[in-house]
Amino acid sequence: MAKIVVFNQKGGVGKTTTTLNLAALLTRRGRTPLVIDLDPQAHLSAISGAAVGNGHESLYAFYQESRQLSELIRTGSGGWPIVPSHLDLSKVDTQFGKGPQALNRLNAGIVRENLNTNRPILMDACPMLSVLSLNGIFACDRVIVPISADYLAIKGAIQVERTLRAMERVIKQPPLRRYVITRFDGRRKMSWDIDKQLRERFGAEMCETRISENVSLAESPAQNNDVFTHAPNSKGAHDYAALLDELEASGFLS
């Protein structure tokens, strides 16, 4: 099954929103994923109803205490299993360095425990190139790069592209990539200009589906809900359903 990291080297582009809503819809369709929150901000853990009070109950314990990932799994309010994050995860970079063993640690844990045998894995990476985000890249075979419809987000996506190309020398099988534009407003010329630039640069790796700027997508995290629970008939729910349909039809989730 696919192991997917959602990553961009810029914040505010919809990484957590994308991970949350793909997890929710996969669960509704009977393909419940394991979700791993790799961001020390732990926003996804909180929205999923899986926030923990200390690092010993979070993914940090996998790194610091060598606990099994399966010991740390909680069931989120949406029904999917999640390994929660905690602010203590921000210590991982200074504690473990960036050697090959540290960068492959998450992948080794997933493989050792056979966590990917019967279900996809979704990982929400932090918006910087760090030990944690690199753990996600080393552990994945798919990368989804959300890009909000602004020019700074394009720079973040280009940085991701360069990072992945540089890592092809050390990763035996480079992960497949899909770029998806988020916060798209069809009333703005800038949105269409950015869409055109992205499609020219990334070609077939660019998703046809666009995630529109939508109030329901902004409101649902405040209610600790995915958009399908909060507003199932909204444009945001329609767009994420279309995105998942596209990814499934292309074999990206196989």
C-alpha positions in Angstrom: 0.0 0.0 0.0 1.1 3.6 -0.6 3.1 5.5 1.9 2.5 9.2 1.3 4.1 12.2 2.8 2.4 15.6 2.4 5.2 18.2 2.2 6.1 21.7 1.1 8.9 23.8 2.4 6.5 26.7 3.1 3.8 26.9 5.7 0.2 27.9 5.1 -0.2 26.0 1.9 -2.7 23.4 3.1 -0.6 20.4 4.1 -2.5 19.6 7.2 -5.8 20.3 5.5 -4.9 18.0 2.7 -3.7 15.2 5.0 -6.8 15.6 7.2 -9.3 15.4 4.4 -7.7 12.7 2.5 -7.6 10.6 5.7 -11.2 11.3 6.3 -12.4 10.4 2.8 -10.2 7.3 2.6 -11.8 6.2 5.9 -15.3 6.8 4.6 -14.5 4.7 1.5 -13.3 1.8 3.6 -9.5 2.3 3.1 -8.7 3.6 6.5 -5.1 4.9 6.6 -2.6 5.1 9.4 -1.8 8.8 9.9 1.5 10.0 11.3 1.9 13.6 12.5 5.5 14.6 11.8 4.9 18.3 12.6 5.8 19.5 16.2 3.0 22.0 16.0 0.7 19.0 16.3 -2.2 20.7 14.6 -3.3 17.5 12.8 -3.3 15.6 16.1 -5.4 18.3 17.8 -7.9 18.5 14.9 -8.2 14.7 14.9 -9.0 14.6 18.6 -5.7 12.8 19.4 -3.7 15.5 21.1 -1.5 14.2 23.9 -0.3 16.0 27.1 3.4 15.1 26.9 6.0 13.8 24.5 6.1 10.3 26.0 2.7 9.6 24.4 3.7 11.0 21.0 5.9 10.2 18.1 8.7 11.7 20.1 8.8 8.6 22.2 9.6 6.5 19.1 12.8 8.6 18.6 13.7 9.3 22.2 12.7 6.1 24.0 12.7 3.6 21.1 9.1 2.8 21.7 7.2 0.9 18.9 5.1 3.0 16.6 2.2 0.6 17.2 2.3 1.4 21.0 1.7 5.1 20.2 -1.3 4.8 17.9 -4.5 6.5 19.0 -7.8 6.5 17.3 -8.9 9.9 16.1 -12.4 11.2 16.3 -12.8 10.6 12.6 -12.1 6.9 13.1 -8.6 6.7 11.6 -5.5 5.6 13.7 -3.0 8.3 14.2 0.5 8.5 15.8 0.2 11.9 17.4 2.8 14.7 17.5 3.9 16.9 20.4 6.1 20.0 20.7 8.9 17.8 22.1 9.4 16.6 18.5 11.1 19.9 17.8 14.1 18.5 19.8 14.7 15.6 17.3 17.0 17.6 15.0 19.5 18.5 17.7 19.3 15.2 19.5 19.8 12.8 16.6 21.6 14.7 13.8 21.2 14.0 10.1 23.1 10.8 9.6 21.7 7.9 7.4 20.5 6.0 10.5 18.6 8.9 11.8 17.0 9.8 8.5 15.9 6.2 7.9 14.5 5.6 11.4 10.8 6.1 10.6 11.0 3.9 7.6 12.8 1.2 9.6 10.1 1.3 12.2 7.3 1.0 9.7 8.9 -1.9 8.0 9.8 -3.7 11.2 6.2 -3.5 12.4 4.6 -4.2 9.1 2.4 -1.2 9.5 2.0 -0.7 5.8 0.8 -4.2 4.8 -2.9 -3.7 4.6 -3.5 0.1 4.7 -2.0 3.2 3.2 0.0 5.6 5.4 -0.4 9.4 5.3 2.3 11.6 6.9 1.9 15.3 7.6 5.4 16.8 7.4 6.6 20.0 9.0 7.2 23.0 6.7 11.0 22.9 6.7 13.8 20.6 5.6 14.5 18.9 8.9 15.2 15.4 10.3 11.5 14.9 10.7 10.5 15.9 7.1 13.5 13.9 5.8 12.3 10.9 7.8 8.9 11.3 6.0 10.6 11.4 2.6 12.8 8.4 3.3 9.8 6.5 4.5 7.5 7.3 1.7 7.0 6.1 -1.9 4.7 9.0 -2.8 4.9 12.7 -2.1 2.0 15.2 -2.4 3.0 18.8 -2.6 0.2 21.3 -1.9 0.9 24.7 -3.4 -1.3 27.6 -2.4 -2.1 30.1 -5.2 0.5 32.7 -4.3 4.0 33.3 -5.7 5.9 32.5 -2.5 4.3 29.0 -2.5 5.8 28.4 -5.9 9.2 29.0 -4.5 8.5 26.4 -1.8 7.4 23.9 -4.3 10.6 24.4 -6.4 12.6 23.9 -3.3 10.9 20.6 -2.7 11.5 19.6 -6.3 15.2 20.4 -5.9 15.4 18.5 -2.6 13.8 15.4 -4.1 16.1 15.5 -7.1 19.1 15.8 -4.8 18.0 12.9 -2.7 17.6 10.6 -5.8 21.3 9.8 -5.4 20.7 8.2 -2.0 17.1 6.9 -2.3 17.1 3.7 -4.3 13.6 4.3 -5.7 12.6 8.0 -5.8 9.1 8.6 -4.7 6.3 9.5 -7.2 5.2 13.1 -6.9 2.0 15.0 -7.3 1.6 18.7 -7.0 -1.8 20.1 -6.2 -2.8 23.8 -6.2 -4.8 24.9 -3.1 -6.6 28.1 -2.0 -7.4 28.7 -5.7 -9.7 31.6 -6.4 -10.9 31.6 -10.0 -11.9 35.3 -9.8 -8.3 36.3 -9.5 -6.0 36.6 -12.5 -3.1 35.8 -10.2 -4.5 32.4 -9.4 -4.7 31.5 -13.1 -1.2 32.8 -13.8 0.2 30.7 -11.0 -1.8 27.7 -12.2 -0.3 28.1 -15.7 3.3 28.4 -14.3 2.9 25.3 -12.2 1.5 23.2 -15.1 4.3 24.4 -17.4 6.9 23.4 -14.8 5.6 20.2 -13.4 3.7 18.8 -16.4 2.0 15.4 -15.7 3.0 15.6 -12.1 0.5 18.5 -11.6 -2.9 17.4 -10.5 -5.8 18.4 -12.7 -7.9 19.0 -9.6 -7.7 22.4 -7.9 -8.6 23.0 -4.3 -10.6 26.2 -4.2 -10.5 28.8 -1.5 -13.5 27.8 0.6 -14.9 29.0 3.9 -15.8 25.4 5.0 -12.2 24.3 4.6 -11.2 27.2 6.9 -14.0 26.6 9.4 -13.8 22.8 9.8 -10.4 22.7 11.7 -11.8 25.1 14.3 -14.6 22.6 14.9 -12.0 19.8 15.1 -13.6 18.2 12.1 -12.7 17.3 8.5 -14.7 19.1 5.8 -16.8 16.0 5.0 -18.1 16.0 8.6 -18.4 19.8 8.8 -19.9 20.6 5.4 -20.3 17.5 3.2 -22.0 19.5 0.4 -19.4 22.3 0.3 -17.1 23.2 -2.5 -14.2 22.2 -0.3 -15.6 18.7 0.2 -16.3 18.4 -3.5 -12.7 19.4 -4.4 -11.1 17.0 -2.0 -13.3 14.2 -3.3 -12.3 15.0 -6.8 -8.6 15.0 -5.8 -8.9 11.6 -4.2 -10.8 10.3 -7.3 -8.0 11.6 -9.5 -5.2 10.1 -7.3 -7.0 6.7 -7.2 -7.7 6.7 -11.0 -4.0 7.3 -11.8 -2.8 4.5 -9.5 -1.0 7.0 -7.2 -2.6 5.4 -4.1 -1.8 1.8 -5.1 
